[in-house]
Amino acid sequence: MLSKRIIACLDVRSGQVVKGVNFEELRSAGDPAALARRYNAEGIDELVILDITATLEARRALADTIRAVARELFIPLAVGGGIRTEADAAAAVEAGADKVSLNTAALEQPALITAIAERYGSQAVVVAIDAKRETPGGDRFSVFARSGRADARRGAVEWAREAESRGAGEILLTSIDRDGTKAGFDCALTAAVSSAVSIPVIASGGAGGLDHFVDVFTTGRADAALAASIFHYAETSVRMLKQHLRGHGIPVRL
């Protein structure tokens, strides 16, 4: 069985890491390069930088931030936010990204997924899906674009299937309902998408305790789990989490 990956996420605004709840009420969480250095030393498997206002401000992800973070890492780095064209993807890769994450642009221009996959390989293309339940307790999940502000009128499962067919190598699946709540991952959402595609699914949104990761790797069928707050604010360490997972029979790289 392949090892499960633990991924740290840096949501960046104006060059600083921020974190909120349900994509709102953002507060500062530190310097991107300093956090990247710490996570690299602690044994995180991958790092994601999301420039969360790049799309809203119609600009590229901040190349200086990407370069500063990439210098601190010996692990894969994915970058998202403001990547709307092949040129934007190339700029991120040239600044140090190993993967690019597409969200709004992929919904608006699905052919962009294929174009970047053909240029860099599917392993370099992550399609980010921000989803929320259509009704409380329901089993249908709608996709939202523009940092969770615009209903894309797409179902999460259907869009994940299309993204895979167009060349995506991974799905970064975020539950807007759980984002920043520390109430646990939305395992029903994660399992629904994981069961529908053959590419890896990264679960995001809601991590608040060690057992939440156990749940998302078992019930949720995730291939990787992403978190921010519990790492940024030192509520747990990467090593402690991995030891906990290994104790529950979940394969991880220590």
BELSUL-V666249 format. One line per field, one symbol per residue. phi: phi as a letter, one per 20 degrees, with the letter a starting at -180 (. if undefined). A space follows every 50 residues. Layout:
phi = ???
This chain:
phi = .ffeddceddedclncfcbcclmclfcfcpegffffffffffofebccdd efdfffelbfgffffffffgfedccfcdccomedbffffffffffpfecd ddcgfffecgffgfffffednffedddececbffcgmfddceecdllnec felcefffffffgffeofebddddeffegmemeofeffgffffgfecdef deeboofbbffffgffedfelfebcdbcgfegelfbdffffffffffdme fbee
